[in-house]
Amino acid sequence: MKSVVLVEANQPLVVQEREIPVARTPEEEIIEVIACGVCHSDLHVADGHFGGPLPLVLGHEVVGEHAELGRVLLYAPWGCRRSDCRQCNAGLEMICANSHEAGVVDDGGYSEYMRVPNRDYLIPIGDLDPVTTAPLACGGLTAFRAVKRTLPHLQVPGAKAVIIGAGGLGQFAIQFIKKLANVELTVLDMSDDKLAAALELGADHAVKVLPAGEKYDAIIDFVGAKPTMEAAAGAVGRQGIVVVVGLAGGRLEFGVGVIPSEAVVTTSIWGSLDELKELLEFVRTRGLQHLVETMPLEKAQEALDRLRRGDIRGRVVLTTTSPDRIG
């Protein structure tokens, strides 16, 4: 099978021919990959900021074909599932201290086949389009969970919210928050193209600088750099919430009198298996628009290069070399 492999951090990915994986235990499953989204987290793994031992096949936004289940969406963060794990017992495998993730620790979906530790992690997608469904596994799910965490703060008349970063995740979040809350939404980004996309997707305002003195009930930061986090902390209102999702490594000064009274500052990590199932039902019943561009699997490095440059307006999805499996 063809696989695109990270052999060494900060070096180009390598296209390799590998043996098709086989199940090593009764619980493991093998899927034939149809489509795999290219996520910004893939860049962090490729740059050596986190991830498992190399060589490694990247990719965690995967739709594949299963011999019995048909087309499936992969839930990629796999917890330890030990009886004494608080997070796994609560269904929050993505924050399990001993979790391992496809494309981050274990081989992922930049390949024609991949191994999955348990059938529980495979969700049938029915007649949903594999290409547009693949990015839901991380980009969509991460945005969905982050938005849901803001909803208790938006149940007030005249609620106002901000989304920082109008890339792939931000574009999902715009639609989720507008469909789940009665809110006036401002989107902050530095790209004219992404600001235009934000307005197309339902944002009320698209700006490069937040209005001075304006306060908001909820702010989601999909960048997570020091300047964006400081902007969020300065714009959140009393008893509001700032949800940091982005991995840019920013830090905030925190304390009484530094952050508005009883404002919540929190992170949001990926999403649960149940939330991914809920998201698929949301897409089926309420619809979702997102900009998706396809590229062949062997051009994975080109896709990462374009993502790094900011040349992608929405999401790129890698597809295998058999187009008949996608339609």
C-alpha positions as CSV (number, residue, x, y, z in Angstrom):
1,M,0.0,0.0,0.0
2,K,1.0,3.6,-0.5
3,S,1.7,5.6,2.7
4,V,3.1,9.1,3.2
5,V,5.5,9.0,6.2
6,L,7.1,11.5,8.5
7,V,10.6,10.0,8.8
8,E,12.3,12.9,10.6
9,A,10.9,16.1,12.1
10,N,11.3,19.2,10.1
11,Q,12.0,17.2,6.9
12,P,9.7,16.6,3.9
13,L,7.3,13.7,4.1
14,V,8.3,10.5,2.2
15,V,6.0,8.4,0.0
16,Q,6.6,4.8,0.8
17,E,5.3,1.4,-0.2
18,R,4.3,-0.6,3.0
19,E,2.6,-3.8,3.8
20,I,-1.2,-3.6,4.4
21,P,-1.6,-3.7,8.2
22,V,-3.3,-6.7,9.8
23,A,-5.3,-6.9,13.1
24,R,-3.0,-8.0,15.9
25,T,-5.8,-8.6,18.5
26,P,-9.5,-9.6,18.3
27,E,-10.5,-5.9,19.0
28,E,-8.4,-4.3,16.2
29,E,-10.0,-3.4,12.9
30,I,-8.5,-2.5,9.5
31,I,-10.1,0.2,7.3
32,E,-9.3,1.2,3.7
33,V,-8.8,4.9,3.7
34,I,-11.0,6.9,1.3
35,A,-10.3,10.5,2.4
36,C,-8.1,12.1,5.1
37,G,-8.3,15.8,6.1
38,V,-5.1,17.9,6.5
39,C,-5.2,19.6,9.9
40,H,-3.0,22.3,11.3
41,S,-2.1,19.9,14.1
42,D,-0.4,17.8,11.4
43,L,2.1,20.7,11.1
44,H,2.9,20.6,14.8
45,V,3.6,16.9,14.6
46,A,5.7,17.4,11.4
47,D,7.7,20.1,13.2
48,G,8.4,17.9,16.2
49,H,6.4,20.0,18.7
50,F,4.5,16.9,19.9
51,G,3.7,13.4,18.8
52,G,4.9,9.8,19.0
53,P,8.1,8.0,17.8
54,L,9.1,8.3,14.2
55,P,8.6,7.2,11.5
56,L,4.9,8.0,11.7
57,V,2.0,8.3,9.2
58,L,0.2,11.5,9.9
59,G,-3.5,12.1,9.5
60,H,-6.4,11.9,12.0
61,E,-9.4,13.2,10.0
62,V,-10.3,9.9,8.3
63,V,-13.2,8.4,6.4
64,G,-12.6,4.8,5.4
65,E,-14.3,1.7,4.2
66,H,-14.9,-1.1,6.7
67,A,-15.7,-4.7,5.5
68,E,-18.9,-4.9,7.6
69,L,-19.8,-1.3,8.6
70,G,-19.3,0.3,5.2
71,R,-18.1,3.8,5.1
72,V,-17.1,5.1,8.5
73,L,-15.7,8.2,10.1
74,L,-12.8,7.6,12.5
75,Y,-12.8,8.8,16.1
76,A,-9.1,9.4,16.4
77,P,-8.2,10.1,20.1
78,W,-8.0,6.7,21.7
79,G,-8.0,6.6,25.5
80,C,-6.5,4.0,27.8
81,R,-10.0,2.7,28.8
82,R,-8.7,1.5,32.2
83,S,-11.3,1.0,34.9
84,D,-9.5,3.6,37.1
85,C,-9.3,6.3,34.4
86,R,-11.7,9.2,35.3
87,Q,-11.7,10.7,31.9
88,C,-12.2,7.5,29.9
89,N,-15.0,6.5,32.3
90,A,-16.7,9.8,31.6
91,G,-16.4,9.3,27.9
92,L,-13.7,12.0,27.5
93,E,-11.0,9.9,25.9
94,M,-9.5,12.9,24.2
95,I,-8.2,14.2,27.5
96,C,-7.1,10.9,29.0
97,A,-3.5,11.2,30.3
98,N,-2.5,8.0,28.6
99,S,-4.4,8.5,25.3
100,H,-2.8,7.8,21.9
101,E,-4.0,9.4,18.8
102,A,-4.1,8.4,15.1
103,G,-1.6,10.4,13.2
104,V,0.0,11.8,16.3
105,V,1.2,8.8,18.3
106,D,-0.1,5.9,16.1
107,D,0.0,5.7,12.3
108,G,-2.9,7.6,10.8
109,G,-4.7,8.2,7.5
110,Y,-2.1,9.5,5.1
111,S,-2.1,6.0,3.8
112,E,-4.3,3.6,1.8
113,Y,-5.1,1.4,4.9
114,M,-4.9,1.9,8.6
115,R,-5.2,-0.1,11.8
116,V,-7.8,1.0,14.4
117,P,-7.8,-0.4,18.0
118,N,-11.5,-1.0,18.4
119,R,-14.7,-1.0,16.3
120,D,-16.2,1.5,18.8
121,Y,-14.1,4.2,17.1
122,L,-15.7,3.7,13.7
123,I,-19.0,5.6,13.0
124,P,-21.0,4.7,9.9
125,I,-21.7,7.7,7.8
126,G,-24.3,6.3,5.4
127,D,-24.7,8.4,2.4
128,L,-22.8,11.4,3.6
129,D,-20.0,12.6,1.3
130,P,-16.7,11.1,2.5
131,V,-14.7,14.2,1.4
132,T,-16.7,16.7,3.3
133,T,-17.3,14.4,6.2
134,A,-13.6,13.7,6.9
135,P,-12.7,17.1,8.4
136,L,-15.5,16.7,10.9
137,A,-13.4,14.2,12.8
138,C,-11.2,17.0,14.2
139,G,-11.8,20.4,12.7
140,G,-15.6,20.1,13.0
141,L,-15.6,18.2,16.3
142,T,-13.1,20.6,18.0
143,A,-15.2,23.6,16.9
144,F,-18.4,21.9,18.0
145,R,-17.2,21.2,21.5
146,A,-15.8,24.7,21.9
147,V,-19.0,26.3,20.8
148,K,-21.1,24.1,23.1
149,R,-19.0,25.2,26.0
150,T,-19.9,28.8,25.4
151,L,-23.7,28.3,25.2
152,P,-24.5,28.8,28.9
153,H,-22.9,32.3,28.6
154,L,-25.0,33.2,25.6
155,Q,-28.5,32.7,27.1
156,V,-28.9,36.4,27.8
157,P,-30.7,39.1,25.7
158,G,-28.4,40.8,23.2
159,A,-25.6,38.2,23.6
160,K,-22.4,38.9,21.8
161,A,-19.6,36.6,20.8
162,V,-16.2,36.6,19.0
163,I,-14.5,34.0,17.0
164,I,-10.7,34.6,16.6
165,G,-9.4,32.9,13.5
166,A,-11.5,32.2,10.5
167,G,-9.6,29.2,9.1
168,G,-11.1,25.8,8.9
169,L,-12.1,25.5,12.6
170,G,-13.4,29.0,12.8
171,Q,-15.5,28.5,9.7
172,F,-17.2,25.5,11.4
173,A,-17.6,27.4,14.6
174,I,-19.4,30.4,12.9
175,Q,-22.1,28.1,11.7
176,F,-22.4,26.1,14.9
177,I,-22.8,29.2,17.1
178,K,-25.2,31.0,14.8
179,K,-27.4,27.9,14.6
180,L,-27.2,27.1,18.4
181,A,-27.5,30.5,19.9
182,N,-29.2,33.9,19.3
183,V,-26.0,35.9,19.2
184,E,-24.4,38.8,17.4
185,L,-21.2,37.3,16.1
186,T,-17.9,39.1,15.3
187,V,-15.1,37.3,13.6
188,L,-11.5,38.5,13.9
189,D,-8.8,37.5,11.3
190,M,-6.0,39.2,9.4
191,S,-6.9,37.6,6.0
192,D,-9.3,39.4,3.7
193,D,-10.3,36.1,2.1
194,K,-11.1,34.5,5.4
195,L,-13.0,37.5,6.6
196,A,-15.1,37.3,3.4
197,A,-15.7,33.6,4.0
198,A,-16.8,34.4,7.6
199,L,-19.4,36.8,6.3
200,E,-20.6,34.3,3.7
201,L,-21.0,31.7,6.5
202,G,-23.2,34.0,8.7
203,A,-20.9,36.2,10.8
204,D,-22.5,39.6,11.5
205,H,-19.1,41.5,11.6
206,A,-15.7,40.6,10.2
207,V,-12.8,42.7,11.5
208,K,-9.0,42.8,11.8
209,V,-9.2,44.7,15.1
210,L,-11.9,44.4,17.8
211,P,-13.7,47.6,18.5
212,A,-12.2,49.5,21.5
213,G,-14.2,49.2,24.7
214,E,-16.6,46.5,23.4
215,K,-17.3,43.6,25.7
216,Y,-18.4,40.1,24.7
217,D,-20.1,37.3,26.5
218,A,-18.1,34.5,24.8
219,I,-14.8,34.5,22.9
220,I,-13.3,31.4,21.2
221,D,-9.6,31.8,20.2
222,F,-8.7,29.3,17.4
223,V,-5.2,30.8,17.2
224,G,-3.9,30.8,20.8
225,A,-1.0,33.2,20.4
226,K,-0.1,35.7,23.0
227,P,-1.6,38.7,21.1
228,T,-4.9,36.9,20.4
229,M,-5.3,35.6,24.0
230,E,-4.5,39.1,25.3
231,A,-7.1,40.6,22.9
232,A,-9.7,38.0,24.2
233,A,-8.9,38.7,27.8
234,G,-9.3,42.4,27.2
235,A,-12.6,42.0,25.4
236,V,-14.5,39.5,27.5
237,G,-17.2,40.8,29.8
238,R,-17.8,40.1,33.4
239,Q,-19.0,36.5,33.8
240,G,-18.2,35.9,30.2
241,I,-16.0,33.0,28.9
242,V,-12.8,32.8,26.9
243,V,-12.2,29.4,25.3
244,V,-8.7,28.8,23.9
245,V,-8.4,26.2,21.2
246,G,-5.4,27.2,19.2
247,L,-1.9,25.7,19.8
248,A,0.3,28.8,19.1
249,G,1.6,28.7,22.7
250,G,0.3,32.0,24.1
251,R,0.2,32.8,27.8
252,L,-2.0,35.1,29.9
253,E,-1.5,37.0,33.1
254,F,-4.3,35.9,35.5
255,G,-5.6,37.0,38.8
256,V,-8.4,39.0,40.6
257,G,-8.6,42.4,39.0
258,V,-6.6,41.2,35.9
259,I,-9.4,39.3,34.3
260,P,-13.0,40.8,34.5
261,S,-14.9,39.6,37.5
262,E,-15.9,35.9,37.4
263,A,-15.0,35.6,33.8
264,V,-14.0,32.0,32.8
265,V,-10.8,31.3,31.0
266,T,-10.5,27.7,29.8
267,T,-9.1,25.4,27.1
268,S,-11.1,23.1,24.9
269,I,-9.6,19.9,23.6
270,W,-11.0,18.0,20.5
271,G,-14.3,16.4,21.5
272,S,-15.8,13.1,22.8
273,L,-17.0,10.1,20.8
274,D,-20.6,10.9,21.8
275,E,-20.1,14.5,20.6
276,L,-18.8,13.2,17.2
277,K,-22.0,11.2,16.9
278,E,-24.0,14.2,17.9
279,L,-22.2,16.3,15.3
280,L,-22.9,13.8,12.5
281,E,-26.6,14.0,13.4
282,F,-26.4,17.8,13.4
283,V,-25.0,17.8,9.9
284,R,-27.7,15.4,8.7
285,T,-30.5,17.4,10.1
286,R,-29.3,21.0,10.1
287,G,-26.7,21.1,7.4
288,L,-23.2,22.5,7.3
289,Q,-21.2,24.4,4.7
290,H,-17.5,24.2,4.5
291,L,-14.9,24.8,1.8
292,V,-13.1,21.7,0.9
293,E,-10.4,21.2,-1.7
294,T,-9.1,17.7,-2.6
295,M,-5.6,16.7,-3.4
296,P,-4.2,13.2,-4.1
297,L,-2.5,11.4,-1.2
298,E,1.0,11.6,-2.7
299,K,0.8,15.4,-2.6
300,A,0.5,15.5,1.2
301,Q,3.7,17.5,1.6
302,E,2.4,20.1,-0.8
303,A,-0.8,20.3,1.2
304,L,1.2,20.9,4.4
305,D,3.3,23.5,2.7
306,R,0.2,25.4,1.5
307,L,-1.3,25.2,5.0
308,R,1.8,26.6,6.5
309,R,1.8,29.5,4.1
310,G,-1.9,30.2,4.8
311,D,-2.9,29.5,1.1
312,I,-5.9,27.4,2.0
313,R,-9.2,29.1,2.5
314,G,-11.0,26.2,4.1
315,R,-9.8,22.6,4.4
316,V,-7.7,20.2,2.2
317,V,-8.7,16.6,2.1
318,L,-6.3,14.0,0.7
319,T,-7.9,11.2,-1.4
320,T,-6.6,7.8,-2.4
321,T,-5.8,7.0,-6.0
322,S,-9.1,5.2,-6.7
323,P,-11.7,8.0,-7.5
324,D,-14.5,5.4,-7.8
325,R,-14.4,4.9,-4.0
326,I,-15.2,8.5,-3.3
327,G,-18.4,9.1,-5.2
